[in-house]
Amino acid sequence: MTPLLLTSACLLTITLGYASLCAGSPFGDCRKCRGMGHQIKTDRKGRMKRGKDCRRCKASGKRIRVGRHLYNVAARLHRDGTR
């Protein structure tokens, strides 16, 4: 196989894999709170304590994936353009 063909096949595999991930699970864990919905703090004794709610995910712990967001934008643009 030529390197160009191998590279394009690898890129196609990665793209289709990410597209199937976005279709099957459109929401991923929030990167700021790591999917917990809040931050972990420690009190003065060193014990773990629940912190403030995460503002990025609004305490849900989930975020929409980039690929799903792009799909939603494209679908909305197509839907608005064909009305």
N, C-alpha and C positions, 0 to 999 in steps of 0.2 A: 504494500500500500504506500502511496505517496504521502508525505507529511501533510500536504494540504487536505487531502481526503480524510486522513485520520483526524486532523484538527476539526474539520467541519462535522464529522460524525460524532466526535466527543462533545462539541458545542451543542449539537442538536439533541443529544441524549440528556445533557444537563438542562437544557431549556424545557424539554418535554417533561422531565422529572419535576422541575419547579412548577410548571403549569399544572401538573396533576396534584402536587402538594397544595397549591392555591385553590384548586377546585375541591379537593377533599377536605381541607382544613383551612378555611379562609382567615382564621384568626390565630395569631401566635401569642406567646407570652410577651408581656411588656418588658422592654429592655431596662427601663429605669428601676422598676420594683421587682424584676425577675418573676413576674406572674403572681405575686402575692397580693397586690392591691394596696400595699402600704410599705413603708420602710421599717426596718428593724433598728431599734435603738437599745442602748444599755442604760440601766439606771446607775446610781452612784455605787451600788454594791457589785456591779458587773453582770447582773442578770439581764437576760434578753427581755425586751419590752416592745410592745406595738407602738410604732411611731405614727406620723401623720399619714393621711390618705394620699395616694399618688395622684398628682394633678394631671399627668400625661394620659393615663388610662381611666381617670375618674373612678378609681378604686375598684375597677372590675378585674384588673390583672391581665386583660387581653388587649391586643392591638390588631389592626387590620394589616395583613401582609402587603408589601409593596406591589407585588404582581397582581393581587386581587384589587388593590386600589386603582392600578392602571386599567384593569379590565372594566371596573365600574365606571371610570371616566370615559373609556371608549364606548361602552354600551349606552351611557347617558347621552353622549354626543351623537351617536347613531340614532337613538330614539328621538332626540329633539330635532334632528335633521330630516327625518322621514315623516314627520307629522304633517 
